[in-house]
Structures are given as C-alpha cells and as structure tokens.
Amino acid sequence: MIDYNEYKERKRFYNSKQWQQVRLYVLKRDNYECEWCKEEGKVTTEGLEIDHIEELQERPELKLEPDNLRVLCKACHNKRHTRFQYGGNQFKPKENKWNDELW
C-alpha cells in the first residue's frame, strides 16, 4: 500500500496523468469557481486548487473519486487546512514586543 504521508508519494500522485484528468474534470464540473467563495456570493476564478474532502492520506481509495473533490481558491484551501495566516489566530492582536515606551 502506498503511504501518502510521504511527500514523494504525494508528489508522484499529483503529477500523474490520472490526477490531471480528474482535476480537469472537476474544474469543468464546478465551472472553474471556488465552491466556498460561491457560497458567500463571491466569484473567484483564479488560483484554483482541487481539494480532497476526505483527505488523501486518510482515504486513499477516494483519491480519484470526483464526489470527494471540490474546487477551492488558494485562500480557501489554506483556510481549510489552517495553513499560513489562517492558523486560527489570525484575529489575535499582535503582541507588543517592546514595553519600554510610556505614552
């Protein structure tokens, strides 16, 4: 069984012809629009990525199943995986590094 927790295996999968074909199918099916943005009444057609609803590492048998795939823009995809500035604390005020100023 292939271990998709390994970067090398994920990269091999995402570069495969099978994935590229399914990816194009899902983009066309979803009209080249981010599903989450669409739900908010926005139209986002740039920076689109295909998201596995059931994660590749957890459910590899669904890796090419169109019903397990959706189109998300890069920002929504990052929110979904709590990456970068979307780690859940994006609204936390920035901590004051220097407390030596008395105004």
C-alpha positions as CSV (number, residue, x, y, z in Angstrom):
1,M,0.0,0.0,0.0
2,I,1.2,3.5,-0.9
3,D,1.9,5.8,2.1
4,Y,0.6,9.3,1.0
5,N,2.0,10.8,4.2
6,E,5.3,10.8,2.4
7,Y,5.9,13.9,0.3
8,K,7.5,11.8,-2.5
9,E,4.4,9.7,-2.9
10,R,2.0,12.6,-2.9
11,K,4.1,14.4,-5.5
12,R,4.1,11.3,-7.7
13,F,0.3,11.1,-7.4
14,Y,-0.3,14.8,-8.1
15,N,1.9,14.6,-11.2
16,S,0.1,11.6,-12.5
17,K,-1.9,11.6,-15.7
18,Q,-4.9,10.2,-13.9
19,W,-4.9,13.0,-11.4
20,Q,-4.6,15.7,-14.1
21,Q,-7.5,14.2,-16.0
22,V,-9.8,14.1,-12.9
23,R,-8.6,17.5,-11.8
24,L,-9.6,19.0,-15.2
25,Y,-13.0,17.2,-15.0
26,V,-13.7,18.7,-11.5
27,L,-12.7,22.2,-12.6
28,K,-15.1,21.9,-15.6
29,R,-17.8,20.4,-13.4
30,D,-17.6,23.3,-10.9
31,N,-17.4,25.9,-13.7
32,Y,-13.9,27.0,-12.7
33,E,-15.2,28.6,-9.5
34,C,-14.2,28.3,-5.8
35,E,-17.0,26.5,-4.0
36,W,-16.6,28.3,-0.7
37,C,-16.4,31.7,-2.3
38,K,-19.5,30.9,-4.3
39,E,-21.4,30.1,-1.1
40,E,-20.6,33.6,0.1
41,G,-21.8,35.2,-3.1
42,K,-18.4,35.9,-4.5
43,V,-16.9,34.7,-7.7
44,T,-13.3,33.5,-7.6
45,T,-11.8,32.0,-10.8
46,E,-8.1,32.5,-10.2
47,G,-5.6,30.5,-8.1
48,L,-7.9,27.4,-8.1
49,E,-6.9,24.2,-6.5
50,I,-8.6,20.8,-6.1
51,D,-9.4,19.8,-2.5
52,H,-9.9,16.3,-1.3
53,I,-12.9,16.4,1.1
54,E,-11.8,13.1,2.7
55,E,-8.0,13.6,2.9
56,L,-5.8,11.7,0.6
57,Q,-3.7,10.3,3.5
58,E,-6.7,9.1,5.4
59,R,-8.9,7.8,2.5
60,P,-6.6,6.9,-0.4
61,E,-9.3,4.8,-2.0
62,L,-11.2,8.0,-2.8
63,K,-8.2,9.9,-4.3
64,L,-9.7,10.0,-7.8
65,E,-13.4,10.0,-6.9
66,P,-15.0,13.2,-8.2
67,D,-17.6,13.2,-5.4
68,N,-14.7,13.5,-3.0
69,L,-13.2,16.5,-4.8
70,R,-14.1,20.2,-4.9
71,V,-12.6,23.4,-6.3
72,L,-11.3,25.9,-3.8
73,C,-9.2,29.0,-4.4
74,K,-5.8,29.1,-2.8
75,A,-7.0,31.3,0.1
76,C,-9.9,29.0,0.9
77,H,-7.8,25.9,0.6
78,N,-5.3,27.4,3.0
79,K,-8.1,28.2,5.4
80,R,-9.4,24.6,5.1
81,H,-6.0,23.2,6.1
82,T,-5.3,26.1,8.6
83,R,-2.1,27.0,6.8
84,F,-0.1,30.2,6.9
85,Q,-2.0,33.2,8.3
86,Y,-5.2,31.1,8.5
87,G,-4.0,29.1,11.6
88,G,-7.0,30.1,13.7
89,N,-5.3,33.0,15.4
90,Q,-5.5,35.5,12.5
91,F,-7.7,37.8,14.6
92,K,-5.4,37.8,17.7
93,P,-3.9,41.2,18.3
94,K,-0.2,41.4,17.6
95,E,1.8,41.1,20.8
96,N,3.7,44.3,21.7
97,K,7.4,43.2,21.6
98,W,8.7,46.3,23.4
99,N,7.1,47.6,26.6
100,D,9.6,50.4,27.2
101,E,7.6,53.3,25.7
102,L,5.4,55.2,28.1
103,W,3.0,57.4,26.2
